Amino acid sequence: MNCGISAPGDFELVWIKSSYSSNGNEGDCIEVAASLSAVLVRDSKDVRRPHLIHAPRAWAAFVAHAAQAA
């Protein structure tokens, strides 16, 4: 993986894409991976670009808020 930003354990990341994105449309989607100390997010259209790193608590708060707003 060629990224400008990395996290500890980055070499063993398993990237997951939402099942809502599997409708054949490969655009406008993110992929998420968890390392030992962070949650990482990248653009699925160009996985070589740098990814964003979030603290696990911050990511959990974001997901909880998104679930309530949906």
SEKOL-183966 format. One record per atom (N, C-alpha, C): residue in one letter; x, y, z. Coordinates in pm, whole numbers, plus 50000, padded with zeros to 5 digits. Layout:
AXYZ/...
//
This chain:
M500844988450000/M500005000050000/M500895012250000/N500615021649915/N501415033749901/N500635045549959/C500865048450086/C500115059150152/C501065069450211/G500645081750212/G501445092350270/G501315093150421/I500285087050475/I500065086850619/I499915072250659/S500495068550770/S500365054750813/S500175054150963/A499855042451011/A499655040251153/A500365027451191/P500645025551320/P501265013051363/P500445001051319/G501084990851268/G500384978951222/G499734980751086/D500034991651018/D499414994950890/D499614984150784/F500684976750793/F501004966650692/F500024955050694/E499264953450799/E498334942150810/E496864946550811/L496594958250760/L495224963350764/L494294955350673/V493074953450720/V492014947450639/V490984958450618/W490854962650493/W489944973650459/W488554967950431/I487534974550486/I486144970050473/I485324981150408/K484504977250311/K483594986650245/K482164982650281/S481314992350299/S479924989750335/S479234980950231/S478364972150280/S477594963850188/S476634972250104/Y476314984250149/Y475484993350071/Y476214998149946/S477524996449941/S478315000849827/S478494990049722/S477954978349745/S478194967049654/S477154966149544/N476514977049511/N475484976849408/N476044978749268/G477344976749252/G477954978349121/G478494992249096/N478115001749179/N478605015449166/N479835016949254/E480975018149193/E482235018849267/E482585032949311/G481785042949278/G482105056649314/G481555060549450/D482055071549500/D481535077649623/D481465068049740/C482535061549772/C482545052249883/C483835053649962/I483755050150088/I484965049650170/I485185035250215/E486405032550256/E486755019850316/E487335022950454/V487095014050548/V487525016050686/V488355004150730/A489415006850806/A490254996350863/A490595000251006/A490834990351089/A491224993051228/A492634987651251/S493464996051312/S494784991551357/S494724990251508/L495834987551570/L495854986051715/L495464998951787/S495765010351727/S495565023051797/S494675033151725/A494135029551609/A493395039451532/A492405032851437/V491475041051390/V490565037051282/V490945045551162/L491165038951049/L491635045750929/L490545045650823/V490465056450748/V489445058050644/V490135062350516/R489745056150404/R490315060050275/R489225060350168/D489545066950059/D488655067949944/D488815055349861/S487725048249837/S487825035649762/S488125037749615/K487925049849564/K488195052349422/K489695053049393/D490495057049494/D491945057849476/D492625054149607/V492815041349629/V493335036449757/V494805039949779/R495475044949677/R496885048749693/R497045062249762/R495985069949766/R496055083049831/R496145081349982/P496635091550051/P496715090750198/P495335088550260/H495345082050374/H494085079750443/H494025088050571/L492845089550624/L492635097050747/L492725087750866/I493285092750974/I493435084751095/I492595091051206/H491795082751272/H490915087451379/H491165079351505/A491045085751619/A491075078651746/A489845069651753/P489965057751809/P488805048651816/P487575054951881/R487765062751987/R486615069152053/R485935079251961/A486735086851888/A486165096751796/A485385089851685/W485905078851633/W485205071551528/W483905065551581/A483945059951702/A482735054151762/A481665064951781/A482065076851824/A481115087751842/A480515091951707/F481345092451604/F480855095951470/F479845085651421/V480165072951434/V479265062351387/V477955062551465/A478025064551596/A476805065251677/A475925076951633/H476545088251608/H475775099951564/H475165097551425/A475935091751335/A475435088951200/A474265079151205/A474335069251294/A473255059451306/A471975065951358/Q472115075351451/Q470945082251505/Q470325091651402/A471165097651320/A470695107351221/A470055100751100/A470315087951081/A469815080950962/A468365077250974/
//
